[in-house]
Amino acid sequence: MFDDWQAFIAMGGHGLYVWLAYGAALALLILHLVRLRADWRKTLRLLRSKRDQDHASQAP
Amino acid sequence: MNFKAWWHRLGSPKWFYRVSGPWQSLFLSLALALLAIGTVWGLAFAPPDYQQGNSFRIIYVHVPAAMLAQSVYLLLGVAGALLLVWRMKLAGLVLETLVPFGMGATALALFSGAIWGKPTWGAWWVFDGRTTATLVLLFLYFGLHALRRAIPDPAAASRACALLAIVGVINIPIIKYSVHWWTTLHQGATFKLTTAPAMPAAMWAPLLVNVLGAYCLLAANLVAKLRNAILRRERSSRWVRDLMDGSQPSIGPAPSPNRPSAAPSHSQRSAAP
């Protein structure tokens, strides 16, 4: 257990390694969530344009 | 329900879309909650290792990432077999949508391993059995990605990727048993089915939480990507067009308050003659 925040950040001299690993994991998680949202938006865009096409072709 | 009907339905994209609606948000919230708990626990409250000090905390990133890297590839191999043997449509979509996730997990496993190796082994990189086999795994993911893009015909691309995925599965037992077959600096498995972990519970419990969180993240990703891919592929079919025209509140990943524009706009527009 750590005594204070400074000790927590320093990680007994291994701070650079520990925080680099966790930082990379967090960055990848955020990237993953952003990509997932983009995938959903792309899908919705495609479906909407398809629906608009269908409606346009049905119009007299 | 008899097995044959169940098996048939399992491969049906429409059926999967119908039943999987609530799964996505469930798995995603579980994943984020578990990962938050496991990470804070592992970083702040687990005791330091008597030899490695605090650098051992990288285990809570490294092991879940490495487990995902291998599990995703195994899933791709199974999906490849289901696609080639039974032509299961859903398996083809799994093969198509899961590659980036596996690639990211493998890259994180290698990166966190390198960072852990420096203070522990004295080197960022060692060409021993497990690290080399995991590097091969990363190249297999790159190969699957490139192969898909290199072949214009989607069906032919899927078959080629299925074959590569199946052949590449041979690498998974090599990664798993590499620490027993060859002399290595890499430590053995933390969790085994037959024996209790060698480390105390205060150290392995947060790891278990993070591993479960990682698998929930995989499940959430798989369900979300599959649902999107199904909608895109089946956009000309009757049921997807009904979904877009109808008054369903949302066809999205999960009904969420900050995404109100998903359905209302098109139900208004489709009301026009």
Interface residues (C-beta under 8 A of the other chain):
Chain A: M1 F2 F8 M11 G12 G13 H14 G15 Y17 V18 L20 A21 Y22 A24 A25 L28 L29 L31 H32 R35 L36 D39 W40 K42 T43 L44 L46 L47 R48 K50 R51 D52 D54 H55
Chain B: L35 T39 L43 A44 F45 P47 P48 G53 N54 S55 R57 I58 V61 H62 A65 P100 F101 G104 A107 L108 F111 S112 I115 W116 K118 P119 L217 N221 A224 K225 N228 L231 R232 R235 S236 V240 R241 M244 D245 I251 G252 P253 A262 H266 R269 S270 A272
